[in-house]
Amino acid sequence: MIVVLSVVLAGLLAVIVRRETRSTGTATVAAARPLPAPEPTARPSTAQVRRATAELDRRSPGRDTSAWSVRGARARATSVPILMWHVVATPKPGTPYPDLWVTPEQFAAQVDALRGAGFTAVTTEDLWKAWHGTGTLPRHPVVLSFDDGDLSHVTNAAPVLARAGWPGVLNLAVNHLGPKGLPMWGARRLVREGWEIDSHTVDHLDLTTLDDAALAEQLTRSRMLIERRLGVSTRFLCYPAGRNDDRVRAAARQAGYVAATTVVPGIAAPTDDPFQLPRIRVGPTTTPESLVDQARGTAAPPTVVGPA
């Protein structure tokens, strides 16, 4: 009888494991805890959404790159600051990780300061093509990246960038795509506005803690889901919280990525390891003037602490 019960229990356990594997890709993914990320912004009213999208409707998408004059050897040698935001909204008192929030007013002032200093926003794809001799750059390029995927990216950040005629780069964690994060209509609207959508994996997990199968699942499935749901392909990765190692970088190459960004502070150079590109973190204490200095390389960017 004991033997029979043991066999039955073993069979039930096997069924449970198979179900976990089918639903998540691997049991490790199911057990792993997501890294800290900012809470999604509060749902705006229908009127607020209409105002934000109406402003976008008044401005035709598309960029004028006719004045971009940096090409050839100069473009291949150009270092470019990649800036990093998370939530563009006003946090309520007691909001977890307030350092990941920048108010809409602060964000607008930061973008205005970059424009006034002569910067022009480009995408990671623009940067990659220029570094490899097939594209041009403006005289002072900058990449504006936004991590995770939040409604504030379309309601608060996109209108500001649209006024400047600039694209953003959304590092999308696919599990943020939906009513509790960035709604599908919002993500599609960003694509229409010329934003680049890059991978931030599926579940925003610490990739260094996953087994090989789970790691491959997070990297390959995120690319597949972005293409399936938004109709765009991506070959750039942003590590959740910047966590990576030799094994993770090798898996990213195997999954078809050509470059990846971190949270290591600095300005990205064409001589950098393409799978360890640094960024400059922008937070609520980043003044417009200090951001310009950091983007120019005349001031050291802040060291990243806490969640990212």
N, C-alpha and C positions, 0 to 999 in steps of 0.2 A: 504493500500500500504506500509506504514512504517513497519507494522508487517511482511509482506511478504519479504521485503528487509532485515529485521533483521534476519529472518530465513535463507535466502539464504547466507548472510554473515557468519552466524554462521556455516553453513554447509561447506562453503569454508575454513574457519579457521580450522575446524576439519580435513578436508582432508590434509591441509598443515601440521598440527601437526602429523598426522598418517604417512605422507611421511618422515618427519624428524625422527620419531621414528624408522621406518623401515631401514633407511639408516645409522643411527648412533647407534642404540641400545636404546638410550634414547635422549630426547630433551636436557637434561642437558649436555650430552657429546657434542652435536652440539654447544651449546652456550659457553661452557667452553673454556678458552684460554690456550693453552699449556704453560708449564713453560719454562723459558729461557733455551736454549740449544745451544751448539756451532754450528756455520754454518758448513755444510759439506765441506770436503776438495775438492779442485779443481779436476776435472777429469784428471787423468794422461793419458799420451799417451799410445797407444797400446804397444809400446816398453817397457815402464816402467812396465806395468802390466805383460808382458811376463818375464821380468827380475825377478820380485818379485816371480811369481809363479814358474819360473824355479829354483830359489833357494830352494823353498819348495820341488820341485820334487826331488832335489838332496839329500834330507834328509828324510829318511823313518820315517813316523809317528809312534807313539807308545812310551811308557815310560818304562824304566827299574826300577821297584819298588822292585827288589830283595834285595837291600841293606836297605830297610826301616825296621827299627828295633824297632820302638816305637809302642807298642801294649798293649792291656789289660788296666790295671789301669792307666799306664802312659799316654797312648793315650787318655783315657777318661778325663784326667786332664790337657791336653796340651792346652795352650793358643796360638793363631795363629794370626799374623798380616794379615789383609785383605787390600791390597793396591788398590787405586782407580785412574785410568787414564781416560781421555776422548778422546782427539784427539792426535795422534802421528804424527805430521807434523809441518812444519814451517809456522806460520801464516803470512799473508801479513799485511803491515801497515794498521791500522784502523780496523783490524778484531775484531768483537765483542767478548767479553769474552776471551781475550788472556790468562788469567790465567788457562783456560781449555786446553791449547795446550802445548805439550812437543815436542821438535824437535826429529827427529829420532836419531840424535847423542846423545842427552841427554838421551833418552830412552835406547839406547844400553849401555851407561856408567852406568846407574842406574842398569840395569840387571846384567852387569858384576860385579858391586860392591856387589850385593846381592849374586851372585854365589861365589865370592871370600871370602865372609864372612861365607860361609858354608850353605846358605839357599838353599832349594829345593822347587820348586813351586808345589802346589797341587790344586785340585779343591774344590769347596764347598761340592760336594758330598763326596770326600775323607775325608774332615774334619768332615762332619756329621756322616759318618760311624764310624770313629775312636772315636768320642765323645760318640757314642752309642754302643761301644764294638764289632763292626763287621768289623773293618778295621785297617790298620796300617798306620803309618806316618813316614816320614824321621825325622832325629834328629832335624832339624831346618826348619819346614814347613812355607810356606808363600803362600798366595793366591794373584794372580795378576788379578784384575778385571778391565774391560773396559766398560764404560757406553755408552748407546744410540745406537751405531751401526754406524760405519763410515768406508769408504773404507780404510783409513789409518790403520785400525786394521789388515787387511789382507795383505796390501802391505808393511807396515813399521814395525808393531809390530810382526806379526806372524813369519817372517823370523828370527828375533832376538831370539824369544822364541824357534823356531825350532832348532837353533844352540845349545841352552842349553838343548834341549830335554824336554822342559817345556810346559805345557798347559796354556792357558789363560782362563778366565771366562768372557764371553760376556753377559752383562746385556742389553738385546735387547728391545728397544722400537719398536714395530712391524711397526709403521708408518715410521721408518727409513730404513726399508727393501725395497730396490728398487734403481733405477738409481740415485736418488739424495742423497742417504745415503750409505748404504752398499748393493751392488748388490747381487742378489740371488746367483750368482756363488761364490761370496766372502764369504757369510755366509756358503754355503755348503763346501767351502774349509776349513774354520775354523773347521767345524764339522769333516772333514777328518783328520785334524791335531790334533784331540783330545781335542779341546776346548769344554768347557761346555757352553751351551746356557741357560741363566736364563731370567726370565721375568722382564722387566722394564715397564710393562703395554703396552697398545696399543698406546696411544696418548701422553704419557708423561705429563699428567695433574696432578694438585695438588689434590691428592685423598681425602684430608680432606674437600674439597669444594663440592664434588659430593654428590648427593642424593644416597640412598641405591641401587637403580636399576642401576644407572650409575656406581657406585663403583663396584658392582658385575660384570658388563659388562667388565670393564677395566681389572679386575683380571682374570676372567674365560676365556674371549675371547683371551687374550694374550697367555695363556697356549695352548689353542686349535689351534691357528694360528701357533705357533712355531712348534707344533707337526705335523700339516698338511703340512706346507711348508718345514720344515727342517728334518722331520722324527725323531725328538728327543723329549723326554718328559722332563719337568722341574717341580721341586717342590720347587724352591727357587725364591724369589722375591727381587728386589731392588726398594725401593720407589723412585719415581721421586723427585729429590732435597731433598730426605730424609724425606719428609713430611708425617707424620703418627700420629695417635692418637688411643685411645682405640677402637673406632669404625672401623677404617681402619684395625687395627691388627686383630680384630675379623672377619672381612670380609675376610682377607687373609687366616685365618685358615679355614673358611667355604669354600673357593675356592680351598682348597686342598694343600696349601703351608705348609711346615714344618718349614721354617725359612725365615728371611728377613734381608737385610742389610740397614744401614742408612748412613748418612754423619757425625754422631757424631764421633769425633776423639777418637781413642783408639785401643787397641788390643783386639780381640775377645776372650772371655773365655767361657769354657763350662758351667760356672755358670750364664752367661748372659741370659737374656730373649732372646730366639731364634728369636723373631720377632723384636729385637732391637739391632742387632749386629753392633758394631762400625767398622769403617774403617779408613785408613790413606790416606789422599789426597796427590797425587803427582802432582806437578806443575812445571812450568818452572824455578822456583827459588830453587827447591829441589835438592841439590847437592847429588851426590852418597854417600858421607860420611854421610850426615845428614839423608838420607833415611835408611841407615844401622842402624844408632843409633836409629831412630824411630821404625824400625822393631824389634830391640832388646829390646825396652822398656827403653833404657838408655837416651832417649831424648823425650820430649813431642812433639806429632804431632801437626801440625798447626791447629788452629781453622778455621773451614770452614766458609767463608763469600762469599756472592754473589751467582751466579748460581752454580748448581752442577748436 
